[in-house]
Amino acid sequence: MIESDFILNDFETSKVSNGSVTWKTPSNIALVKYWGKQDPQIPENASISFTLDACFTLTTLEYKKLDKNSKSFNFDIYFEGEKKEDFKPKIQQFFERIEQYVPFLKDFDFVIKSRNSFPHSSGIASSASGMSALALCVMSLERELNPSISEEYFNKKASFLARLGSGSACRSIEGKLIVWGNHSDIEGSSNLFGVKFPYKIHKNFKNYHDTILLVDEGEKQVSSTVGHQLMYNHPFAKQRFQQANHNISKISEVFQNGDLNEFITIVESEALSLHAMMMTSNPYFILMKPNTLKIINKIWEFRGETNSNICFTLDAGANVHVLFPEAEKESVNNFIINELIQYCQENHYICDRIGNGAKRLSNN
Ligand code: PMV
């Protein structure tokens, strides 16, 4: 599919006067990372993520048809019950980017009410779940105006719109493993939207766990927007994009053959390569904290001693995602509680696992 396939042409706004829709949308954690992009939010390499379950955003979009034509977007945003003027520029920019595909936006007055299952300041990226939730709400309104769209088109376009809000958000529509970015080894993959991993996933990855250790709950010093920009003219950019695409080929095999040793090698190398890009940018920066490294070393020690398949990955921050198979949940949970929690801010951590994607909730 190409961009123009996502433009809504035939619609009749008089069909709808007012209403509301609510979506619960998960966060996701990339295993092969996206870091570096071209306009408009086109990734430099393919990425793959586990859709999460416990970390989600709940967004209600209330809409009311305006009597007169409006030249501007009309919306208010509430986050966790409070009106948030400072969230407006991001939503305004999102609406500007998606308007050509959903040309009915200016015909409505919107109230957006959103909340996260995880603390806002936890350092967990809320843009993936937040933007995908809003994109799904907008798509539900599109479906009111044009009920003939298929489920497949609905999900693809929701992912396409979410991508324009935040790249990684396009991987937060469906479960359980999502690929975003053109790749010859992944059938149906696209730079424009995320697709479900198209091959059979080995049982070793069923119910895979992701316990998120909150090492640093503060705001990030360097936003991912700035980080992506620093990949322009980065001395290692070309090699990095090649490495990531090569890792997609390898991890695609791993998801089919269940080789957990190879999984660990790819995933940990990806996490450290992402942070290596940050440390070698101009200007350079470090998002890991001393406790991030302490946790990584403890994980390596534990793996060496017990032959566990525990491993880690990192987002663009100091928090550590501890990944492990369902079969090891008791031993790894004990290890986390006894050895790792001490390195978390106020002992905070979140037990999450691979999930099934976004869900529309009834508004009653
Ligand atoms: O979606 P953005 O622009 O916030 O970028 C996300 C980048 C990483 O989380 C570091 C990697 C990824 O693929 O999710």
Residues whose N, C-alpha, C, O or C-beta is under 5 A from the ligand:
A	BS01	PMV	A30 V32 K33 Y34 S47 S166 G167 S168 A169 S224 D315 A316
